[in-house]
Amino acid sequence: MTIGPTAVDGRDNNLLSDTELFFGSGTHTQISTAAYKLKSLFSYLAKSLGLDSVGFGYLQTTFGVLQLLGGPIFGRFADQFGTRAALTVSYLSGSAFFLLLSISTSVPVLFLSRIPSVFMHGLPGAQMVITDLTTPAERVDALGKLGLCFGIGVIIGSSLGGTLGAKFGIYFPLYVAVVASLVSALIVMTCIPARTKPKAEGQAAQQSTSQSSSLFSLSEILRLMKLPGVKEVFLIKVLSGLPTGFFLIMFSIISMNFFGLDAAYTGYLMAYFGALQMVVQGLVIGRLTRRFTERTLLMLSAFVFSGVGVAMALMTTVLHFCIIVLPMVFALCTMGIITDNILTKSVPPSDTGAMLGICASVPPLTRTVGPMIGGMLYKMFGVHAFGYLQLAVNMPLFLYILRNKIPHIEEKGQ
């Protein structure tokens, strides 16, 4: 399954990898910037159209469900038609999404604007390109640097969206996002080859061939999950991040009610969180994978998550939270990138897109069930419940990884 320096489209793969990583990172920074321009203004737009908190919850749930269903479809599309085609569809869907928002003058149109989001998977698409064009030893570091670009987009987009909206009106950032999405699609069509996967080799390639041409096939998802080591690592990925996901979904309420912060200071905390993600993903994870095995890093992440749970259960001030965020971000980023890397190595090269598409459904799943479960936990037990949940989930995961051969094939970056 190692890609190595084989040729793709007749060109040297090492040179192509550097080029595509450059353009892919730049494109992803651009599209994530556009998305976060939208995020900072979306709630205000919904409120200006008369949507109450219940209706806004339905709108967010609709978005989560569409993204949840769209992840596997997008991954299968990339495997069958190429990553360039999939990324192009993603960014064109993004432009349609922002365009519909810019003409939203009623609540039904606002709901209608969510439909293109089923194909908006720019981050998994960029991960697919990197997965195809890097060796397993290089992949974790490259995926981390992609996360760095996403963090840049979060910081730039959050500030730029508010500034443009205040100066030129609420719809102007949406027009800018439409243009940014179209430019991103143009970059993808110009700079990424039609096929990025290595040429299939022998009988192994025949065995990896999908048995279904359907874009959404439950049997294909089950087939991938039955491959050695896939189901276990995927469950670790989902379960380990749920407590942190629930906490972050409720963070705006927690920051106001528990810490007593206003919206501005909450924004500063989120910017701090994003900056830490950039440092960990771009500068730390690659170095760690060159020194430690994936199994060691999985155990370390689960153990750190458990420690974070104890600290959250004892947390009383915003200063405590600022300290706790450091190990929280480290564990969250390390677990996410390492599990993605393990899963892409555990499936045949022809199915890496489908696997990353399934992984892309994890955040929407958290966003869909998170408000209900997180709200219930916070209302019944308070903010410390998230710490107890963190400990109760991740300590058993740590012990499970310790006692079992996880991942199935153990590697350390060179």
Buried (B, 14 or more C-beta within 10 A) or exposed (E): BEBEEEEBEEEEBBEBBEBBBEBBBBBBBBBBBBBBBBEBBBBEBBEEBEBEEEBBBEBBBBBBBBBBBBBBBBBBBBBBBBBBBBBBBBBBBBBBBBBBBBEBEEBEEBBBBBBBBBBBBBBBBBBBBBBBBBBBBBBBBBBBBBBBBBBBBBBBBBBBBBEBBEEEEBBBBBBBBBEBBBBBBEBBBEBBBEBBBBEBEEEEBEEBEBEEEEBEBEEBBEBBBEBEBBBBBBBBBBBBBBBBBBBBBBBBBBBBEBBEBEEEBBBEBBBBBBBBBBBBBBEBBBEBBEEBBBBBBBBBBBBBBBBBBBBBBEBEEBEBBEEBBBBBBBBBBBBBBBBBBBBBBBBBBBBBBBBBBBBBBBBBBBBBBBBEBBBEBBEEEEBBBBBBBBBEBBBEBBBBBEEEEBBBEEBBBE
